[in-house]
Amino acid sequence: MSSDHRPLIVVPGRMHPRVLARLPGDFEMVQLDAADPTLVTPDLAARAAGIATTNRLPADFLAAFETVEIVANFSVGYDGIDVDAAAARGVVVTNTPDVLNEEVADTAIALLLNSLRRFPAAEAYLRAGHWAEKGPFPLTPLSLRDRTIGIYGLGRIGQAIAKRLEGFGVPIGYHTRSKREDVAYTYYPSLKAMAEEVDTLISIVPGSDETRHTLNAEIFQALGPRGVVINVGRGSTLDEAALAAALKDGTIAAAGLDVFENEPHVPQALIALENATLLPHVASASEDTRNAMADLVVDNLKSWFATGAALTPVPETPFRRKG
């Protein structure tokens, strides 16, 4: 039994080094190899007050602890956490919103431009010596000119993407569960209705049962042969097999993806396609942004135990600390 009176925080699996460096200043910290309930000792089960995780917390792992009050998540998305199980126990779950909005929005625009203009392929062409040997890189059939953009999900990041697109002078629409009264963009009551009216679709919705595979063959057909799909939200939103087929047969023209359904595994059918621009989930992966996310993880924990309230609780767990 430890004599340390600081709150004990369990860190299962991988975690940003800044979180690991900051936690010991205010907390007793125990790292585990994974969120595996068989790794939880009786002492740990009885003393742990919080968990810091990177979007992976199954219900059986949380159930192994008797006194956990807070789960601090290193991600804005929390689809990997059984938030219903946490809420049922009165455990607050926090995430890291806002601090990554600008970085992810930048990445969405980069993916869009790369998908349209094939800049990575053009650079590879130069580096391989083809410019001197074969002449100029082939003209790209796609451009941002005369496009109409539809944003699937107009939360904080979606709005940051829209602000950037305003500078390109393109018409912007959006689909969310309900119309927003604070924006002037065109609202579409369904994803299909939007896909029928736009030729470029940017997805930034969270992963959930409701959004799973909503980007599917029907939506690609509605977008049409000039269609471009960009996904910087969650991989589960997109039917990857249907996308690969649509890209291969010309149902749509191109796609740019930063997220995948079974990361880090990417379907070979997508890798094989020249009209798919693929990134290894790097939208928020700058040192500055990841450090800000790490700080928010630790600051949520500090605030909870010092003031009784988390800084950024998710909507499902709007709890305050008892006592």
C-alpha positions as CSV (number, residue, x, y, z in Angstrom):
1,M,0.0,0.0,0.0
2,S,1.4,3.4,-1.1
3,S,1.8,6.2,1.4
4,D,1.6,8.8,-1.4
5,H,-1.5,11.0,-0.8
6,R,-1.6,12.4,-4.3
7,P,-4.5,11.2,-6.5
8,L,-3.4,8.1,-8.5
9,I,-3.8,8.3,-12.2
10,V,-3.6,5.2,-14.4
11,V,-2.3,5.6,-18.0
12,P,-3.1,2.5,-20.1
13,G,-1.2,2.1,-23.3
14,R,0.5,4.8,-25.3
15,M,0.4,8.4,-24.2
16,H,1.9,11.7,-25.3
17,P,5.3,12.2,-23.5
18,R,4.2,15.7,-22.2
19,V,1.3,14.1,-20.3
20,L,3.7,11.6,-18.8
21,A,6.2,14.4,-17.9
22,R,3.6,16.6,-16.2
23,L,1.4,14.1,-14.3
24,P,4.0,13.2,-11.6
25,G,4.1,16.8,-10.5
26,D,0.6,16.6,-9.0
27,F,-0.3,12.9,-9.2
28,E,0.9,9.5,-8.5
29,M,1.1,7.8,-11.9
30,V,0.9,4.1,-12.9
31,Q,1.4,3.1,-16.5
32,L,-0.1,-0.1,-17.9
33,D,0.7,-1.8,-21.2
34,A,-2.9,-1.6,-22.3
35,A,-6.5,-1.0,-21.2
36,D,-6.7,-4.6,-20.1
37,P,-8.7,-5.4,-16.9
38,T,-6.4,-8.4,-16.2
39,L,-3.5,-5.9,-15.6
40,V,-5.4,-4.1,-12.8
41,T,-4.1,-5.2,-9.4
42,P,-6.4,-5.2,-6.3
43,D,-4.4,-2.2,-4.9
44,L,-4.7,-0.3,-8.1
45,A,-8.4,-1.1,-8.4
46,A,-9.0,0.3,-4.9
47,R,-6.9,3.4,-5.1
48,A,-7.0,4.8,-8.7
49,A,-8.8,8.1,-8.9
50,G,-8.5,8.8,-12.6
51,I,-7.5,7.5,-16.0
52,A,-5.6,9.3,-18.8
53,T,-6.1,7.6,-22.1
54,T,-5.8,8.1,-25.8
55,N,-9.3,7.3,-26.9
56,R,-9.4,3.7,-25.8
57,L,-11.4,2.8,-22.7
58,P,-13.6,-0.3,-22.9
59,A,-16.3,-0.7,-20.3
60,D,-14.7,-3.8,-18.7
61,F,-11.5,-1.8,-18.0
62,L,-13.4,1.0,-16.3
63,A,-15.4,-1.6,-14.3
64,A,-12.1,-3.0,-12.9
65,F,-11.7,0.2,-10.8
66,E,-13.7,1.0,-7.6
67,T,-12.9,4.7,-7.1
68,V,-12.2,6.2,-10.5
69,E,-13.8,9.7,-10.8
70,I,-12.5,11.0,-14.1
71,V,-11.3,9.8,-17.5
72,A,-9.1,12.4,-19.3
73,N,-9.0,11.7,-23.0
74,F,-6.1,12.8,-25.3
75,S,-8.4,13.5,-28.3
76,V,-11.3,15.6,-29.3
77,G,-13.1,12.5,-30.4
78,Y,-14.1,10.0,-27.8
79,D,-15.7,7.2,-29.8
80,G,-13.2,4.7,-28.4
81,I,-14.4,5.3,-24.8
82,D,-17.5,3.7,-23.5
83,V,-19.0,7.0,-22.3
84,D,-22.3,5.4,-21.4
85,A,-20.6,3.1,-18.9
86,A,-18.8,6.1,-17.5
87,A,-21.9,8.2,-17.2
88,A,-23.8,5.4,-15.5
89,R,-21.1,5.4,-12.8
90,G,-21.0,9.2,-12.5
91,V,-17.5,9.3,-14.0
92,V,-16.7,12.4,-15.9
93,V,-15.0,12.1,-19.3
94,T,-13.1,14.9,-20.8
95,N,-11.7,15.6,-24.2
96,T,-9.4,18.1,-25.9
97,P,-11.6,20.4,-28.1
98,D,-10.7,23.8,-29.6
99,V,-6.9,23.5,-29.2
100,L,-6.7,21.5,-32.4
101,N,-9.3,23.2,-34.5
102,E,-7.0,25.3,-36.6
103,E,-4.5,22.5,-37.3
104,V,-7.2,20.1,-38.4
105,A,-8.8,22.8,-40.6
106,D,-5.4,23.5,-42.2
107,T,-5.0,19.8,-43.0
108,A,-8.5,19.6,-44.5
109,I,-7.6,22.3,-47.0
110,A,-4.3,20.7,-47.7
111,L,-5.9,17.4,-48.4
112,L,-8.5,19.1,-50.7
113,L,-5.8,20.9,-52.7
114,N,-3.6,17.8,-52.9
115,S,-6.5,15.7,-54.0
116,L,-7.5,18.1,-56.7
117,R,-4.1,19.2,-58.0
118,R,-2.0,16.1,-57.2
119,F,0.8,18.1,-55.6
120,P,2.4,15.0,-53.9
121,A,2.6,13.2,-57.2
122,A,4.0,16.3,-58.9
123,E,6.8,16.5,-56.3
124,A,7.5,12.8,-56.7
125,Y,7.7,13.4,-60.5
126,L,10.3,16.1,-60.0
127,R,12.4,14.1,-57.4
128,A,12.5,11.1,-59.8
129,G,14.0,13.3,-62.5
130,H,11.1,13.0,-64.8
131,W,10.7,16.8,-65.3
132,A,14.1,17.0,-67.1
133,E,13.6,13.6,-68.8
134,K,10.0,13.7,-69.9
135,G,8.9,17.3,-69.7
136,P,6.3,19.0,-67.5
137,F,4.1,17.2,-65.1
138,P,0.7,16.4,-66.7
139,L,-2.0,18.9,-66.4
140,T,-4.5,18.0,-63.6
141,P,-8.1,17.5,-64.8
142,L,-9.4,18.8,-61.4
143,S,-9.2,22.2,-59.8
144,L,-10.8,24.2,-57.0
145,R,-12.2,26.6,-59.6
146,D,-15.9,26.5,-60.0
147,R,-16.5,24.0,-57.2
148,T,-19.2,23.9,-54.6
149,I,-18.3,22.6,-51.2
150,G,-20.5,20.7,-48.8
151,I,-19.3,20.3,-45.2
152,Y,-20.6,17.3,-43.3
153,G,-20.6,18.5,-39.7
154,L,-20.4,22.2,-38.9
155,G,-19.0,22.2,-35.3
156,R,-15.9,24.1,-34.3
157,I,-13.6,22.4,-36.8
158,G,-16.2,22.5,-39.6
159,Q,-16.6,26.2,-39.1
160,A,-12.8,26.7,-39.2
161,I,-12.7,24.8,-42.5
162,A,-15.6,26.9,-43.8
163,K,-13.8,30.2,-42.9
164,R,-10.8,29.1,-44.9
165,L,-12.9,28.1,-47.9
166,E,-14.5,31.6,-47.9
167,G,-11.1,32.9,-49.0
168,F,-11.2,30.7,-52.1
169,G,-14.5,32.2,-53.2
170,V,-16.4,28.9,-53.4
171,P,-20.1,28.4,-52.5
172,I,-20.3,26.6,-49.2
173,G,-23.1,24.4,-47.8
174,Y,-23.4,22.1,-44.8
175,H,-25.4,19.3,-43.3
176,T,-25.9,18.8,-39.6
177,R,-28.8,17.4,-37.5
178,S,-30.3,20.8,-37.3
179,K,-29.9,24.2,-39.1
180,R,-27.6,26.7,-37.5
181,E,-28.9,30.3,-37.2
182,D,-25.4,31.8,-36.8
183,V,-24.0,31.1,-40.3
184,A,-25.0,32.1,-43.8
185,Y,-24.0,28.9,-45.5
186,T,-26.6,26.9,-47.4
187,Y,-28.2,24.3,-45.1
188,Y,-29.2,20.9,-46.5
189,P,-31.6,18.7,-44.4
190,S,-29.9,15.4,-45.4
191,L,-26.5,14.3,-46.5
192,K,-27.8,12.9,-49.7
193,A,-29.6,16.2,-50.5
194,M,-26.3,18.0,-50.0
195,A,-24.3,15.4,-52.1
196,E,-26.8,16.0,-55.0
197,E,-26.1,19.7,-55.0
198,V,-22.3,19.9,-54.4
199,D,-19.3,18.3,-56.0
200,T,-17.0,18.3,-53.1
201,L,-17.8,16.8,-49.7
202,I,-15.7,17.4,-46.6
203,S,-16.5,15.2,-43.6
204,I,-15.7,16.3,-40.0
205,V,-18.4,14.4,-38.0
206,P,-17.5,12.3,-35.0
207,G,-17.6,8.5,-35.1
208,S,-20.8,7.0,-33.8
209,D,-23.4,4.4,-34.7
210,E,-25.4,7.2,-36.2
211,T,-22.6,8.3,-38.6
212,R,-21.1,4.9,-39.4
213,H,-20.8,4.4,-43.1
214,T,-22.9,7.4,-43.9
215,L,-20.4,8.2,-46.6
216,N,-21.4,5.3,-48.9
217,A,-22.1,4.2,-52.4
218,E,-25.4,6.1,-52.5
219,I,-23.6,9.4,-51.5
220,F,-20.8,8.8,-54.0
221,Q,-23.3,8.3,-56.8
222,A,-25.1,11.5,-55.8
223,L,-21.8,13.5,-55.9
224,G,-21.1,12.4,-59.5
225,P,-18.0,12.0,-61.7
226,R,-16.5,15.3,-60.6
227,G,-17.0,14.4,-57.0
228,V,-14.3,14.7,-54.4
229,V,-14.5,13.3,-50.8
230,I,-12.3,14.6,-48.0
231,N,-12.4,12.9,-44.5
232,V,-10.7,14.4,-41.5
233,G,-13.3,13.3,-39.0
234,R,-13.5,9.6,-38.2
235,G,-12.7,6.6,-40.4
236,S,-15.8,4.8,-39.4
237,T,-17.9,7.4,-41.2
238,L,-16.7,6.2,-44.5
239,D,-17.4,2.9,-46.3
240,E,-13.9,2.2,-47.5
241,A,-14.8,-0.6,-49.9
242,A,-17.5,1.5,-51.5
243,L,-15.1,4.4,-51.8
244,A,-12.4,2.3,-53.4
245,A,-15.0,1.0,-55.9
246,A,-16.3,4.5,-56.7
247,L,-12.7,5.8,-57.2
248,K,-11.8,2.9,-59.4
249,D,-14.8,3.0,-61.7
250,G,-15.1,6.8,-62.0
251,T,-18.2,7.2,-60.0
252,I,-16.3,10.1,-58.2
253,A,-13.0,11.7,-59.2
254,A,-10.8,11.7,-56.1
255,A,-10.6,11.4,-52.4
256,G,-8.3,12.7,-49.6
257,L,-8.3,10.8,-46.3
258,D,-6.5,11.4,-43.0
259,V,-8.5,8.8,-41.0
260,F,-9.4,5.1,-41.5
261,E,-11.7,2.6,-40.0
262,N,-9.1,0.1,-38.8
263,E,-6.0,2.3,-38.1
264,P,-3.2,1.9,-38.7
265,H,-4.3,-0.6,-41.3
266,V,-5.3,1.0,-44.7
267,P,-7.0,-1.1,-47.4
268,Q,-4.7,-2.0,-50.2
269,A,-7.5,-1.2,-52.6
270,L,-7.2,2.5,-51.6
271,I,-3.4,2.5,-51.5
272,A,-3.3,1.2,-55.1
273,L,-5.3,4.1,-56.4
274,E,-3.6,7.3,-57.8
275,N,-6.7,9.3,-57.2
276,A,-6.7,8.7,-53.5
277,T,-4.5,11.0,-51.3
278,L,-3.8,9.2,-48.0
279,L,-2.3,10.6,-44.8
280,P,-1.5,8.6,-41.6
281,H,-3.9,10.5,-39.2
282,V,-1.7,13.6,-38.9
283,A,-4.3,16.4,-39.0
284,S,-3.4,17.6,-35.5
285,A,0.1,16.2,-35.5
286,S,2.2,19.3,-35.0
287,E,4.3,19.6,-31.9
288,D,2.5,22.8,-30.8
289,T,-0.9,21.4,-31.2
290,R,-0.2,18.0,-29.6
291,N,1.5,19.8,-26.7
292,A,-1.6,21.9,-26.2
293,M,-3.7,18.7,-26.2
294,A,-1.4,17.1,-23.7
295,D,-1.6,20.2,-21.4
296,L,-5.4,20.1,-21.6
297,V,-5.4,16.4,-20.5
298,V,-3.4,17.2,-17.4
299,D,-5.2,20.5,-16.7
300,N,-8.5,18.7,-16.8
301,L,-7.2,16.3,-14.1
302,K,-5.8,19.1,-12.0
303,S,-9.0,21.2,-12.2
304,W,-11.1,18.2,-11.3
305,F,-9.3,17.5,-8.1
306,A,-8.6,21.1,-7.2
307,T,-11.9,22.7,-7.9
308,G,-14.4,19.8,-8.4
309,A,-15.1,20.7,-12.0
310,A,-13.4,19.5,-15.3
311,L,-12.4,22.1,-17.9
312,T,-13.8,20.3,-20.9
313,P,-16.2,17.5,-19.9
314,V,-18.0,15.8,-22.8
315,P,-21.8,16.6,-23.0
316,E,-22.7,13.1,-21.8
317,T,-20.9,13.6,-18.4
318,P,-21.6,17.1,-17.1
319,F,-20.7,16.1,-13.6
320,R,-19.1,17.9,-10.7
321,R,-17.0,16.2,-8.1
322,K,-18.8,15.1,-5.0
323,G,-17.7,16.2,-1.6
